[in-house]
Amino acid sequence: MSDLQTPASAAGAATSDAPVSATAASNASSAQATGGRTFLPRNTLLRHLLVLVLCAVGAVVLLESTDLGFNAQIGYVAYYAIAAGGLTVLTGLNGQISLGHGALMAVGGYTTALMLDAEEPLPLVVIFLAAVALTSLVGAVVGVAAARLHGPYLAGATLALAVGLPGLALYFKETLGGEQGLTVSSPDRPEWFTEAIRTLSGGSPSGVKWIAYISVACLLITYFLLANLMRSRVGRTWRAVRDQEVAAELAGISLGTWRVVAFVVSAAAAGLAGAVLALVVRLTAPTAFTIVLSLSLLTAIVIGGLGSLFGALVGSVLLVFLPRLLRDAGESLDMDAAQAAEISYVVYGVILVVVMLFAPAGLVGSIRLALLRSRARRSARG
Amino acid sequence: MQQFVNLTLGGVITGAVYAAFALALVLIWRSTRIVNFAQGAMAAITTFIALSLIESGQSYWVGLVVALLAGLVIGAVVERLVIRPVEGGPELNAVIVTLGLFIAIQALISVLFGVNQRAFVAPFSTIGFRVGDNSLALSPNTLFTLGAVLLVMVGLTALFRFTRVGLAMRASAFGQEVARLLGVRVGRMLTLGWALAAVVGSLAGMLIAAEVTFVTPTYMDALIVFGFVAAVLGGLDSPVGAVVGGLLLGLLLSYVRGYVGDELVGLAALVVLVVVLLVRPGGLFSTTQTRRA
């Protein structure tokens, strides 16, 4: 992007400078690079596999120890987190902002709704893959245009996408359901799942639980793939494209190609997120994919810290549970439900501004940088 | 034929409002290199302030003046409090700050004034003039809209051309360091620029509210996109370009609305934007020099 970001890149190398750039979080190194004490394996793939298995066990425990209402909330967290993970790759690693991810999620959501509605629906995996493929295709088209834009131009163009694309659902009323949208039929719950839940916790499984498991599985697989990508040659190339255009070009990196690739990967995640949303919410309508959805995703990744997958997950959890707290607070102040629901958006906006002004690296990024700084100070002291 | 005439007239009128809105974006872009995505929300909150005054029995004109004053104050406060720290920093940070303002102010409108749509009564009759048996898409109110936009444009041109303040503002936008060395209080000029832009934005909000007759907290969402597209059409840097871009976009979208479908207007704006950015990134009037994309 610009030279102004260079100090931020240096912050990753444990200097005492305060992080000035929003993307500083992604530069904090992993356990491997710092060589600090860690119990995790040094091989990246092994380490990520181990974390994946631990998270999967943790997720099963969480889903089985909570009630159905909470299981449904986990589904919401999952689709926010999948989309936010994709956006993290795009904005945090590659420095391209997108306000169009809500629209991309709509592509995935509508694909899923239409395919589940068929006489003999295909297996769920095939439907999800189709949603991902179609959204990636749209993402590639948008990405080709986006690769030549930056900063405010890109934000404006993707904003136009977010406002314009839902219009298609209104124009093709017959197939896409117009203003009312499409109701999503629940996929059949397979026999083995029922058996597995019975032996695991003795409880009786329900449709909600099945969907919650699907969502969490999608989330874990997406994050596993994205985490590997970020730590690989591809991730390093993206960071180079973001921080030093000229140096990257001199090193033989084609800026445009890598920007398009980042957009496609990010769109694929958004497509899966849309598919999960369709299952969880059971409805795809233009009102579900407004500009507010895109801005909420942006809030999630900014709170957590741009460029950190864990940060995106933390941000998504806040996105789901903060509105409930605020709604209760608002209703105790005698507001009607719709008004009280809006309070959370005031808070999101204020958070975006405050984080950018005082801690551009976000929650996770700031903590990581503070850790790195204190470690550097200790080693300097001897 | 009658439909074509009416679509053209309608296009010119909405185009004039887009032009005013684009002008507000250009004013801010020229001085601070920031696209103010919160412009629409800032305009909407001033319209709602005016609306609650009008509903409580005040005249439209009191509402209009209060709306413009509120715009002035909001613009100045926003620049001074939250924009100043990110000016000249990484461009992503500034974009995110204005988006944060956008979502916060828009939600604040819902919290303060409720989420339901409310009727907005135009100051003049909205019944079209008649030529023979045909009714034209031109009414006393649309004439007022056109006149108000024209007045603002003439006023801004006069301000920048003929006054010392205007000269100082142009100097701060052109070269901050040089202007500062020559004794221009650059910071104040930037605050003034934001305040002026917010006033123009508020006016656009009031005018479009009278055209659409019903307002919701999100009624400016589409306008921010159309204003941005119009500004980019004109090159984002030139006030004249913003006006021409606004009129062109207004006409084009009016034809799309009339001949294709109301639903696809947003998509048409997207197509225009992408084509312009890919073919002539410097806007329609750029000479040889273009922005490094």
Interface residues (C-beta under 8 A of the other chain):
Chain A: M1 S2 L4 Q5 A8 V20 S21 A22 T23 T91 G95 I97 L99 A145 R148 L149 H150 G151 P152 Y153 A155 G156 A157 L159 A160 L161 V163 G164 L165 P166 G167 L168 L170 Y171 I291 V292 L295 L298 T299 V302 M335 D336 A338 Q339 E342 I343 S344 Y345 V346 Y348 G349 V350 I351 L352 V353 M356 L357 P360
Chain B: W29 I34 V35 F37 V82 P85 V86 G89 P90 E91 L92 N93 A94 V95 I96 V97 L99 G100 L101 F102 I103 A104 I105 Q106 A107 L108 S110 V111 G114 V115 D221 A222 I224 V225 F228 V229 V232 G261 E263 L264 V265 G266 L267 A268 A269 L270 L273 V274 L277 L278 P281 A293
